[in-house]
């Protein structure tokens, strides 16, 4: 794995030297690491992806979170795993509530919606509202 990453870095540095655009290099890196090439979107383009039977809507180029989710199909999987485990241990007959204060674009709320009965997502920053 370490050797593969070294080869990828050398390839990207070579492409930069040859004058390829940085976004093209980033797309190539995601393809090499994840085995898939995602379509480049213009900033402000809405998108919808389905991950494990859950639909997530985002706007490419307006949020770091949305860009990562669009490119990789996930964001902070270790946090989602921790929240899922904590919810399963404390839930009583699926009566639990997930409160997401500072929800940003709602990724954690969307992911947790399958494990709890009710999700309340609050985002006070009006720039984030879609």
C-alpha positions in Angstrom: 0.0 0.0 0.0 2.8 2.4 0.9 4.5 1.7 -2.5 1.2 2.4 -4.3 0.9 5.7 -2.6 4.5 6.7 -3.5 3.7 5.7 -7.1 0.6 7.9 -7.1 2.4 10.9 -5.7 5.2 10.5 -8.3 2.5 10.3 -11.0 0.7 13.4 -9.8 4.0 15.3 -9.5 4.7 14.3 -13.1 1.3 15.4 -14.3 1.8 18.8 -12.5 5.1 19.2 -14.2 3.5 18.4 -17.6 0.9 21.2 -16.9 -2.2 19.3 -16.1 -4.8 21.2 -14.1 -4.9 20.7 -10.4 -8.6 19.5 -10.5 -7.7 16.9 -13.0 -5.0 15.6 -10.7 -7.4 15.5 -7.8 -9.9 13.6 -9.8 -7.1 11.1 -10.9 -6.0 10.7 -7.3 -9.6 9.8 -6.2 -9.9 7.4 -9.1 -6.6 5.7 -8.2 -7.4 5.5 -4.5 -11.1 4.7 -4.7 -11.4 2.9 -8.0 -13.9 5.3 -9.4 -13.8 8.5 -11.4 -16.5 11.0 -10.6 -17.9 13.6 -13.0 -16.5 17.1 -12.5 -19.2 19.5 -11.6 -19.2 23.3 -11.8 -19.4 25.1 -8.5 -23.0 25.6 -7.4 -24.3 22.5 -9.2 -26.8 20.5 -7.1 -26.3 16.7 -7.0 -28.0 13.7 -5.4 -26.3 10.5 -4.4 -27.6 7.3 -2.9 -25.6 5.7 -0.2 -26.9 2.5 1.4 -30.5 3.3 0.5 -30.3 6.9 1.8 -30.5 9.8 -0.6 -28.3 12.8 0.1 -28.7 16.1 -1.7 -25.8 18.5 -1.9 -24.4 21.5 -3.8 -21.0 21.0 -5.3 -18.4 23.7 -4.7 -20.3 25.5 -1.8 -19.3 23.3 1.1 -16.2 21.3 2.0 -18.5 18.6 3.3 -20.5 18.4 0.1 -17.4 18.2 -2.1 -16.0 15.3 0.0 -19.3 13.5 0.0 -19.7 13.9 -3.7 -16.3 12.6 -4.5 -16.0 9.8 -2.0 -19.6 8.9 -0.9 -18.8 9.4 2.8 -17.7 11.9 5.3 -16.3 11.2 8.8 -17.3 7.5 8.8 -15.6 7.0 12.2 -18.0 9.6 13.7 -21.0 8.0 12.2 -19.9 4.6 13.5 -19.4 6.0 17.0 -22.9 7.7 17.0 -24.5 4.6 15.7 -22.9 2.4 18.4 -23.8 4.9 21.1 -27.4 5.1 19.9 -27.8 1.3 19.6 -26.6 0.9 23.2 -29.0 3.6 24.6 -32.0 3.1 22.4 -35.2 1.7 23.8 -37.4 0.0 21.2 -36.3 2.5 18.6 -37.7 5.5 20.6 -34.4 7.5 20.5 -34.0 11.1 19.2 -30.9 12.4 17.4 -30.3 16.1 17.9 -27.8 17.6 15.5 -27.0 21.2 16.6 -24.8 22.9 14.0 -26.0 20.4 11.4 -24.3 22.2 8.5 -25.6 20.4 5.4 -27.1 17.6 7.4 -24.8 14.7 6.6 -24.8 13.3 10.1 -28.5 13.7 10.4 -29.1 11.8 7.2 -26.9 9.0 8.2 -28.4 8.7 11.7 -32.0 8.7 10.4 -31.8 5.0 9.9 -30.9 4.3 13.6 -33.4 6.6 15.4 -37.1 7.3 15.4 -36.7 11.1 15.2 -34.0 13.5 13.9 -33.9 17.2 14.8 -31.3 19.1 12.8 -30.6 22.7 13.6 -28.3 25.0 11.6 -28.2 28.6 12.8 -26.0 29.8 10.0 -28.3 31.0 7.2 -25.6 30.6 4.5 -25.9 26.9 4.9 -29.7 26.6 4.4 -30.6 25.0 1.1 
